[in-house]
């Protein structure tokens, strides 16, 4: 059994969609990042960096793990978590050197590019009380550039690295939220095809409903957008804003 510590964010969905795709048994431990659950001592034993997602794999013994009885191996950082699960199951990550490298390259593309740039676009476009237009332009333009990279790759490939893989899951969980970053994907024909094809996968649909029903979450967010933004700003700067 695996414990998944997560929240309804693109990084959280990377973990839950991966677990759903692999058909692994797991228990959801919802983390309320608006009240800093991720900074509590018990969670810091699992992830010293105080970020979601993280897992504890109770099938693996670890004398230095989060549990005193040594039952459970903790894995943090969403990309590392995905690689761990892929290696555990032998799924969505090729075993040959070339295939494995391709998947990890496109996974790192999300970790080092798509995620950080879209995340910063969210910060300046959605959350900051002041509209700092040069910052908004910088991160939205870089997101558009990165979408172009994905679009060109997908022009000649159904998926990013051969067969459907953890690289597709990671990038999709972020790209599908493009509107929240204030960026459209209409100009990117091949990227749109890829986004839509993954969106109908049963495991992707199930994974997006972890830890909460996504439609209900989006409705509540729309109804309380200012409160949501206030909580986001508080997480960013450590105070109400």
MITORZA-683730 format. One line per 2 residues: their letters; for each residue x, y, z of N, C-alpha, C. Coordinates in Angstrom, 3 decimals. Layout:
! MITORZA-683730
a = X/Y/Z/X/Y/Z/X/Y/Z ~ ...
END
This chain:
! MITORZA-683730
xx = 0.841/-1.206/0.000/0.000/0.000/0.000/0.870/1.248/0.000 ~ 0.440/2.244/-0.711/1.142/3.514/-0.808/0.261/4.620/-0.242
xx = 0.832/5.473/0.585/0.159/6.677/1.047/0.574/7.824/0.135 ~ -0.412/8.535/-0.404/-0.145/9.693/-1.249/-0.546/10.957/-0.514
xx = 0.420/11.813/-0.275/0.186/13.112/0.349/0.127/14.147/-0.772 ~ -1.035/14.779/-0.931/-1.203/15.584/-2.133/-2.227/16.685/-1.944
xx = -2.298/17.544/-2.955/-3.292/18.610/-3.024/-3.693/18.761/-4.487 ~ -4.748/19.537/-4.728/-5.279/19.696/-6.087/-4.470/20.741/-6.854
xx = -3.270/20.342/-7.272/-2.380/21.191/-8.056/-1.804/20.358/-9.184 ~ -1.213/20.994/-10.209/-0.598/20.201/-11.279/0.433/19.199/-10.774
xx = 1.255/19.596/-9.817/2.245/18.646/-9.294/1.572/17.510/-8.537 ~ 0.515/17.844/-7.803/-0.221/16.787/-7.123/-0.849/15.821/-8.101
xx = -1.416/16.350/-9.188/-2.032/15.479/-10.187/-1.017/14.608/-10.904 ~ 0.205/15.087/-11.037/1.239/14.236/-11.633/1.340/12.915/-10.884
xx = 1.285/12.976/-9.573/1.386/11.767/-8.758/0.131/10.918/-8.851 ~ -1.045/11.539/-8.720/-2.280/10.760/-8.696/-2.596/10.148/-10.062
xx = -2.341/10.882/-11.141/-2.562/10.303/-12.474/-1.610/9.133/-12.703 ~ -0.370/9.279/-12.274/0.595/8.182/-12.408/0.126/6.946/-11.654
xx = -0.296/7.124/-10.430/-0.781/5.991/-9.634/-2.008/5.356/-10.270 ~ -2.909/6.166/-10.784/-4.101/5.637/-11.439/-3.738/4.872/-12.709
xx = -2.839/5.419/-13.498/-2.429/4.745/-14.731/-1.787/3.385/-14.438 ~ -1.092/3.295/-13.338/-0.396/2.056/-12.987/-1.283/1.077/-12.236
xx = -2.456/1.507/-11.828/-3.381/0.624/-11.125/-2.904/0.212/-9.747 ~ -2.098/1.050/-9.121/-1.563/0.732/-7.798/-2.578/1.090/-6.703
xx = -2.582/0.299/-5.651/-3.409/0.610/-4.488/-2.753/1.744/-3.704 ~ -3.534/2.765/-3.398/-2.977/3.869/-2.621/-4.067/4.529/-1.796
xx = -3.624/5.149/-0.726/-4.519/5.862/0.182/-4.197/7.339/0.101 ~ -5.226/8.149/-0.099/-5.039/9.592/-0.243/-4.977/10.272/1.120
xx = -3.937/11.058/1.305/-3.786/11.892/2.488/-3.796/13.347/2.009 ~ -4.961/13.981/2.043/-5.097/15.340/1.530/-4.330/16.329/2.405
xx = -3.558/17.176/1.758/-2.779/18.203/2.439/-3.379/19.565/2.109 ~ -3.763/20.310/3.123/-4.331/21.643/2.917/-3.186/22.655/2.913
xx = -2.748/23.017/1.708/-1.603/23.926/1.625/-1.984/25.352/2.016 ~ -3.291/25.661/2.031/-3.710/27.008/2.437/-3.533/27.234/3.926
xx = -3.449/26.144/4.694/-3.207/26.254/6.139/-1.838/25.707/6.526 ~ -0.987/25.511/5.506/0.413/25.098/5.704/0.559/23.721/6.353
xx = -0.355/22.802/6.009/-0.187/21.424/6.482/1.181/20.874/6.098 ~ 1.676/21.305/4.932/2.934/20.763/4.403/4.151/21.219/5.193
xx = 3.943/22.149/6.138/5.053/22.641/6.955/5.060/22.029/8.355 ~ 4.097/21.157/8.622/4.012/20.561/9.950/5.102/19.502/10.132
xx = 5.571/19.320/11.366/6.689/18.393/11.612/6.450/16.991/11.083 ~ 5.220/16.489/11.193/4.973/15.121/10.746/5.124/14.982/9.236
xx = 4.773/16.046/8.498/4.966/15.970/7.050/6.417/16.209/6.663 ~ 7.106/17.048/7.406/8.516/17.307/7.105/9.374/16.061/7.295
xx = 8.884/15.082/8.045/9.593/13.808/8.144/9.535/13.044/6.820 ~ 8.497/13.325/6.038/8.325/12.671/4.747/9.008/13.466/3.649
xx = 8.806/14.775/3.658/9.480/15.658/2.708/10.085/16.826/3.468 ~ 11.390/16.830/3.663/12.038/17.908/4.409/11.839/19.279/3.782
xx = 11.485/19.311/2.495/11.295/20.571/1.786/9.888/21.129/1.956 ~ 8.995/20.375/2.567/7.658/20.868/2.839/6.847/21.201/1.600
xx = 6.857/20.301/0.622/6.097/20.487/-0.615/5.356/19.198/-0.946 ~ 4.211/19.353/-1.646/3.521/18.170/-2.157/3.865/18.022/-3.637
xx = 3.741/16.812/-4.175/3.282/15.578/-3.535/4.434/14.807/-2.918 ~ 4.070/13.824/-2.123/5.033/12.873/-1.586/4.298/11.561/-1.367
xx = 5.051/10.479/-1.350/4.451/9.178/-1.072/5.247/8.471/0.008 ~ 4.575/7.548/0.683/5.250/6.582/1.541/4.841/5.207/1.042
xx = 5.820/4.441/0.586/5.583/3.099/0.066/5.769/2.106/1.212 ~ 4.658/1.551/1.694/4.720/0.658/2.845/5.153/-0.756/2.474
xx = 5.387/-0.990/1.194/5.922/-2.280/0.765/7.431/-2.346/0.931 ~ 8.033/-1.208/1.264/9.492/-1.120/1.349/9.899/-0.728/2.765
xx = 10.841/-1.457/3.309/11.362/-1.145/4.642/12.453/-0.083/4.535 ~ 12.466/0.826/5.490/13.489/1.863/5.532/13.717/2.256/6.982
xx = 14.831/1.826/7.520/15.134/2.094/8.929/15.221/3.581/9.221 ~ 15.525/4.384/8.192/15.634/5.829/8.371/14.394/6.568/7.858
xx = 13.329/5.826/7.613/12.123/6.411/7.051/11.294/7.160/8.065 ~ 10.111/7.621/7.649/9.280/8.465/8.520/8.631/7.720/9.668
xx = 8.551/6.381/9.594/7.910/5.602/10.642/8.955/4.942/11.534 ~ 8.731/4.982/12.825/9.707/4.434/13.766/9.919/2.941/13.584
xx = 8.885/2.237/13.098/9.018/0.790/12.938/9.757/0.409/11.660 ~ 10.182/1.415/10.884/10.935/1.136/9.670/10.082/0.709/8.505
xx = 8.764/0.706/8.675/7.861/0.285/7.606/7.462/1.486/6.770 ~ 8.058/1.604/5.587/7.676/2.683/4.701/8.854/3.484/4.196
xx = 8.935/3.607/2.878/9.989/4.378/2.225/9.359/5.630/1.627 ~ 9.848/6.791/2.045/9.288/8.061/1.586/9.997/8.532/0.319
xx = 9.199/9.042/-0.608/9.736/9.624/-1.842/9.095/10.989/-2.040 ~ 9.915/12.022/-2.174/9.402/13.358/-2.454/10.003/13.871/-3.753
xx = 9.531/15.032/-4.203/9.783/15.621/-5.519/8.998/14.834/-6.567 ~ 8.090/15.533/-7.255/7.145/14.847/-8.135/7.824/14.046/-9.240
xx = 8.881/14.583/-9.839/9.571/13.835/-10.894/10.247/12.586/-10.365 ~ 10.901/12.708/-9.214/11.548/11.550/-8.599/10.513/10.499/-8.222
xx = 9.373/10.964/-7.755/8.274/10.081/-7.376/7.777/9.297/-8.592 ~ 7.643/9.976/-9.717/7.174/9.318/-10.934/8.179/8.274/-11.430
xx = 9.448/8.615/-11.395/10.477/7.660/-11.806/10.475/6.453/-10.868 ~ 10.350/6.704/-9.582/10.309/5.610/-8.603/9.170/4.646/-8.908
xx = 7.980/5.187/-9.138/6.821/4.339/-9.403/6.971/3.598/-10.732 ~ 7.551/4.277/-11.725/7.770/3.626/-13.016/8.740/2.462/-12.881
xx = 9.786/2.652/-12.091/10.755/1.573/-11.882/10.166/0.464/-11.027 ~ 9.320/0.824/-10.096/8.684/-0.174/-9.227/7.774/-1.097/-10.033
xx = 7.054/-0.508/-10.986/6.061/-1.273/-11.739/6.555/-1.759/-13.097 ~ 7.614/-1.147/-13.612/8.050/-1.458/-14.970/7.134/-0.862/-16.025
xx = 6.443/0.209/-15.678/5.468/0.820/-16.583/5.833/2.274/-16.892 ~ 5.555/2.680/-18.132/5.650/4.076/-18.578/7.062/4.652/-18.509
xx = 8.060/3.782/-18.482/9.469/4.191/-18.558/10.243/3.026/-19.159 ~ 10.749/3.178/-20.386/11.451/2.059/-21.029/12.671/1.620/-20.239
xx = 13.049/0.372/-20.452/14.229/-0.162/-19.761/15.507/0.023/-20.578 ~ 15.383/0.214/-21.892/16.588/0.408/-22.707/17.133/1.815/-22.506
xx = 18.444/1.959/-22.684/19.122/3.208/-22.361/18.568/4.378/-23.168 ~ 18.387/4.197/-24.459/17.901/5.302/-25.297/16.474/5.697/-24.925
xx = 15.609/4.706/-24.825/14.211/4.996/-24.516/14.044/5.638/-23.158 ~ 14.788/5.127/-22.185/14.734/5.696/-20.833/15.205/7.151/-20.845
xx = 16.290/7.403/-21.565/16.827/8.756/-21.624/15.832/9.724/-22.255 ~ 15.166/9.315/-23.327/14.196/10.195/-23.976/13.071/10.591/-23.016
xx = 12.556/9.606/-22.303/11.478/9.897/-21.359/11.958/10.856/-20.273 ~ 13.125/10.601/-19.724/13.629/11.452/-18.640/13.943/12.860/-19.153
xx = 14.431/12.966/-20.400/14.676/14.297/-20.959/13.393/15.125/-20.996 ~ 12.296/14.521/-21.479/11.043/15.270/-21.578/10.369/15.445/-20.218
xx = 10.650/14.560/-19.295/10.193/14.768/-17.923/10.920/15.968/-17.315 ~ 12.227/16.042/-17.525/13.006/17.170/-17.003/12.620/18.483/-17.699
xx = 12.190/18.396/-18.957/11.687/19.577/-19.653/10.511/20.180/-18.890 ~ 9.649/19.325/-18.384/8.540/19.828/-17.560/9.047/20.355/-16.229
xx = 9.919/19.608/-15.592/10.398/19.995/-14.265/11.167/21.320/-14.296 ~ 11.969/21.500/-15.345/12.824/22.683/-15.396/12.260/23.833/-16.206
xx = 11.218/23.573/-17.023/10.692/24.598/-17.895/9.209/24.853/-17.726 ~ 8.389/23.914/-18.177/6.942/24.099/-18.164/6.424/24.438/-16.766
xx = 6.784/23.651/-15.772/6.297/23.877/-14.411/6.717/25.225/-13.839 ~ 8.018/25.523/-13.821/8.450/26.801/-13.255/7.907/28.025/-13.999
xx = 7.880/27.980/-15.328/7.416/29.147/-16.080/5.912/29.350/-15.919 ~ 5.129/28.267/-16.006/3.684/28.403/-15.794/3.385/28.787/-14.351
xx = 4.161/28.253/-13.430/3.973/28.601/-12.026/4.192/30.080/-11.778 ~ 5.238/30.644/-12.379/5.497/32.069/-12.210/4.470/32.921/-12.956
xx = 3.996/32.423/-14.103/2.911/33.125/-14.798/1.683/33.189/-13.902 ~ 1.386/32.093/-13.232/0.249/32.079/-12.296/0.431/33.130/-11.203
xx = 1.623/33.183/-10.654/1.901/34.105/-9.551/1.619/35.548/-9.971 ~ 2.206/35.960/-11.102/2.117/37.372/-11.480/0.805/37.710/-12.187
xx = 0.215/36.743/-12.868/-1.034/36.999/-13.583/-2.247/36.876/-12.671 ~ -2.193/35.955/-11.712/-3.373/35.657/-10.901/-3.299/36.151/-9.458
xx = -2.126/36.029/-8.836/-2.087/36.122/-7.384/-1.578/37.444/-6.835 ~ -0.573/38.043/-7.481/-0.023/39.276/-6.938/-1.076/40.385/-6.964
xx = -1.217/41.141/-5.868/-2.192/42.235/-5.862/-1.832/43.333/-6.862 ~ -0.529/43.548/-7.092/-0.094/44.529/-8.085/0.109/43.829/-9.428
xx = -0.302/44.470/-10.500/-0.071/43.927/-11.834/1.271/44.436/-12.350 ~ 2.274/43.572/-12.311/3.611/43.931/-12.786/3.726/43.395/-14.211
xx = 3.360/44.232/-15.179/3.191/43.755/-16.551/4.465/43.156/-17.154 ~ 5.649/43.727/-16.928/6.844/43.091/-17.489/7.057/41.658/-16.976
xx = 6.713/41.419/-15.721/6.853/40.064/-15.175/5.804/39.133/-15.789 ~ 4.569/39.630/-15.917/3.522/38.826/-16.549/3.932/38.468/-17.974
xx = 4.399/39.465/-18.727/4.802/39.228/-20.120/5.943/38.233/-20.201 ~ 6.910/38.389/-19.307/8.089/37.520/-19.345/7.695/36.045/-19.194
xx = 6.860/35.734/-18.203/6.548/34.334/-17.933/5.492/33.780/-18.887 ~ 4.550/34.609/-19.314/3.599/34.140/-20.316/4.292/33.904/-21.654
xx = 5.183/34.790/-22.051/5.898/34.613/-23.319/6.788/33.382/-23.293 ~ 7.432/33.131/-22.171/8.271/31.941/-22.069/7.422/30.675/-22.084
xx = 6.238/30.737/-21.480/5.324/29.596/-21.538/4.910/29.329/-22.976 ~ 4.589/30.379/-23.718/4.232/30.223/-25.139/5.393/29.596/-25.911
xx = 6.605/30.051/-25.642/7.770/29.480/-26.329/7.898/27.983/-26.048 ~ 7.715/27.613/-24.788/7.822/26.205/-24.415/6.696/25.375/-25.038
xx = 5.500/25.950/-25.114/4.407/25.261/-25.795/4.768/25.012/-27.256 ~ 5.480/25.957/-27.865/5.930/25.766/-29.240/6.894/24.607/-29.375
xx = 7.764/24.449/-28.394/8.692/23.306/-28.396/7.911/21.993/-28.356 ~ 6.928/21.923/-27.459/6.097/20.720/-27.369/5.334/20.481/-28.672
xx = 4.785/21.546/-29.242/4.000/21.415/-30.463/4.845/20.863/-31.603 ~ 6.057/21.358/-31.747/6.938/20.856/-32.809/7.306/19.395/-32.571
xx = 7.534/19.028/-31.336/7.842/17.632/-31.026/6.662/16.726/-31.371 ~ 5.469/17.190/-31.069/4.272/16.381/-31.257/3.772/16.381/-32.697
xx = 4.351/17.223/-33.536/3.966/17.240/-34.950/4.286/15.906/-35.620 ~ 5.346/15.263/-35.179/5.772/14.003/-35.792/5.734/12.832/-34.819
xx = 5.169/13.065/-33.636/5.143/12.015/-32.618/3.796/12.036/-31.909 ~ 3.202/10.867/-31.715/1.935/10.800/-30.998/2.107/11.252/-29.556
xx = 3.206/10.802/-28.959/3.536/11.183/-27.592/4.954/11.756/-27.557 ~ 5.375/12.244/-26.418/6.629/12.995/-26.354/7.873/12.136/-26.517
xx = 7.820/10.894/-26.071/9.045/10.079/-26.055/8.744/8.634/-26.455 ~ 8.128/8.465/-27.620/7.768/7.109/-28.043/6.373/6.776/-27.566
xx = 6.260/5.707/-26.792/4.971/5.339/-26.223/4.587/6.308/-25.099 ~ 3.310/6.301/-24.760/2.809/7.095/-23.634/3.644/6.799/-22.391
xx = 4.060/7.857/-21.689/5.021/7.679/-20.598/4.785/8.696/-19.491 ~ 5.597/8.585/-18.459/5.526/9.552/-17.360/5.860/10.960/-17.837
xx = 6.594/11.085/-18.944/6.870/12.418/-19.494/5.589/13.075/-19.980 ~ 4.718/12.297/-20.612/3.433/12.835/-21.070/2.562/13.224/-19.881
xx = 2.520/12.363/-18.884/1.698/12.653/-17.704/2.146/13.958/-17.057 ~ 3.449/14.109/-16.862/3.978/15.293/-16.167/3.661/16.571/-16.924
xx = 3.946/16.579/-18.219/3.704/17.786/-19.004/2.214/18.080/-19.132 ~ 1.412/17.042/-19.341/-0.026/17.244/-19.511/-0.676/17.851/-18.273
xx = -0.280/17.394/-17.096/-0.897/17.899/-15.864/-0.700/19.405/-15.712 ~ 0.360/19.927/-16.288/0.571/21.376/-16.272/-0.064/22.054/-17.482
xx = 0.179/21.551/-18.678/-0.285/22.233/-19.888/-1.801/22.386/-19.903 ~ -2.512/21.397/-19.372/-3.976/21.455/-19.376/-4.512/22.651/-18.579
xx = -3.682/23.249/-17.714/-4.103/24.400/-16.905/-3.691/25.725/-17.545 ~ -3.410/25.724/-18.831/-2.863/26.901/-19.511/-3.697/28.168/-19.308
xx = -5.018/28.027/-19.266/-5.865/29.212/-19.131/-5.634/29.933/-17.809 ~ -5.325/29.172/-16.757/-5.062/29.797/-15.453/-3.805/30.656/-15.508
xx = -2.895/30.298/-16.401/-1.672/31.090/-16.590/-1.886/32.235/-17.570 ~ -3.091/32.316/-18.146/-3.373/33.379/-19.107/-2.781/33.127/-20.469
xx = -2.601/31.858/-20.815/-1.977/31.485/-22.093/-2.919/30.541/-22.839 ~ -3.101/30.774/-24.114/-3.968/29.923/-24.929/-3.145/28.930/-25.739
xx = -3.753/27.772/-26.039/-3.059/26.778/-26.864/-3.697/26.648/-28.240 ~ -4.643/27.521/-28.545/-5.319/27.464/-29.844/-4.341/27.468/-31.027
xx = -3.249/28.249/-30.984/-2.336/28.256/-32.137/-1.556/26.950/-32.316 ~ -1.587/26.078/-31.321/-0.719/24.891/-31.339/-1.538/23.630/-31.641
xx = -1.674/23.332/-32.917/-2.535/22.247/-33.369/-2.153/20.899/-32.763 ~ -0.880/20.588/-32.787/-0.427/19.276/-32.344/-0.467/19.155/-30.829
xx = -0.200/20.242/-30.148/-0.307/20.262/-28.688/-1.760/20.070/-28.262 ~ -2.691/20.716/-28.953/-4.107/20.555/-28.632/-4.567/19.120/-28.830
xx = -4.115/18.511/-29.918/-4.466/17.104/-30.170/-3.993/16.214/-29.042 ~ -2.776/16.441/-28.582/-2.170/15.639/-27.514/-2.888/15.866/-26.181
xx = -3.183/17.134/-25.856/-3.905/17.446/-24.619/-5.251/16.737/-24.606 ~ -5.974/16.822/-25.725/-7.309/16.222/-25.798/-7.250/14.704/-25.732
xx = -6.232/14.103/-26.322/-6.142/12.634/-26.331/-5.875/12.075/-24.940 ~ -5.106/12.775/-24.132/-4.830/12.313/-22.770/-6.019/12.596/-21.865
xx = -6.734/13.678/-22.138/-7.851/14.087/-21.284/-8.967/13.054/-21.234 ~ -9.064/12.178/-22.241/-10.132/11.178/-22.256/-9.682/9.834/-21.688
xx = -8.425/9.740/-21.267/-7.961/8.496/-20.654/-8.626/8.340/-19.280 ~ -9.229/7.191/-18.996/-9.912/7.004/-17.705/-9.027/7.300/-16.502
xx = -7.760/6.890/-16.558/-6.871/7.113/-15.416/-6.554/8.592/-15.238 ~ -6.472/9.336/-16.338/-6.240/10.778/-16.236/-7.441/11.457/-15.586
xx = -8.629/11.052/-15.998/-9.844/11.610/-15.410/-9.913/11.305/-13.917 ~ -9.628/10.057/-13.553/-9.657/9.674/-12.141/-8.601/10.421/-11.337
xx = -7.415/10.538/-11.912/-6.321/11.199/-11.198/-6.586/12.655/-10.915 ~ -7.318/13.328/-11.813/-7.635/14.737/-11.594/-8.640/14.939/-10.473
xx = -9.331/13.888/-10.105/-10.314/13.974/-9.020/-9.721/13.581/-7.677 ~ -8.405/13.669/-7.570/-7.687/13.418/-6.324/-6.974/14.705/-5.929
xx = -7.106/15.165/-4.691/-7.847/14.552/-3.587/-9.320/14.954/-3.520 ~ -9.769/15.833/-4.450/-11.154/16.296/-4.435/-11.752/16.178/-5.824
xx = -13.074/16.131/-5.883/-13.771/16.163/-7.159/-13.420/17.457/-7.889 ~ -12.902/17.325/-9.104/-12.362/18.493/-9.796/-13.444/19.505/-10.163
xx = -14.589/19.039/-10.643/-15.652/19.965/-11.024/-16.134/20.760/-9.824 ~ -16.305/20.086/-8.688/-16.741/20.786/-7.482/-15.675/21.773/-7.026
xx = -14.423/21.353/-7.144/-13.313/22.224/-6.752/-13.282/23.484/-7.623 ~ -13.444/23.320/-8.942/-13.405/24.458/-9.850/-14.597/25.391/-9.620
xx = -15.742/24.804/-9.325/-16.926/25.624/-9.063/-16.743/26.454/-7.792 ~ -16.228/25.800/-6.754/-15.989/26.509/-5.494/-14.930/27.591/-5.675
xx = -13.913/27.300/-6.485/-12.851/28.277/-6.733/-13.406/29.486/-7.474 ~ -14.280/29.234/-8.456/-14.869/30.334/-9.211/-15.757/31.198/-8.329
xx = -16.491/30.557/-7.418/-17.399/31.289/-6.539/-16.654/32.077/-5.472 ~ -15.460/31.638/-5.150/-14.687/32.287/-4.082/-13.295/32.667/-4.592
xx = -13.259/33.225/-5.801/-11.972/33.491/-6.442/-11.094/34.429/-5.624 ~ -11.683/35.472/-5.052/-10.875/36.424/-4.298/-10.278/35.778/-3.048
xx = -11.065/34.931/-2.376/-10.542/34.225/-1.206/-9.435/33.267/-1.607 ~ -9.617/32.601/-2.751/-8.585/31.695/-3.257/-7.290/32.464/-3.541
xx = -7.426/33.619/-4.183/-6.242/34.422/-4.488/-5.577/34.919/-3.206 ~ -6.396/35.297/-2.222/-5.858/35.768/-0.946/-5.039/34.670/-0.275
xx = -5.571/33.445/-0.279/-4.839/32.324/0.315/-3.554/32.045/-0.449 ~ -3.622/32.166/-1.783/-2.433/31.948/-2.602/-1.369/32.988/-2.295
xx = -1.785/34.253/-2.175/-0.821/35.301/-1.845/-0.217/35.073/-0.477 ~ -1.043/34.597/0.462/-0.526/34.345/1.812/0.541/33.258/1.786
xx = 0.333/32.232/0.963/1.341/31.173/0.849/2.621/31.698/0.224 ~ 2.476/32.640/-0.723/3.631/33.161/-1.436/4.481/34.105/-0.593
xx = 3.814/34.991/0.147/4.551/36.044/0.858/4.487/35.908/2.366 ~ 3.719/34.904/2.838/3.704/34.649/4.267/2.801/35.562/5.060
xx = 1.911/36.295/4.356/0.993/37.184/5.065/-0.193/37.466/4.159 ~ -1.248/38.012/4.749/-2.419/38.369/3.955/-2.050/39.512/3.009
x = -2.693/39.486/1.802/-2.406/40.562/0.850/-3.535/40.761/-0.118
END
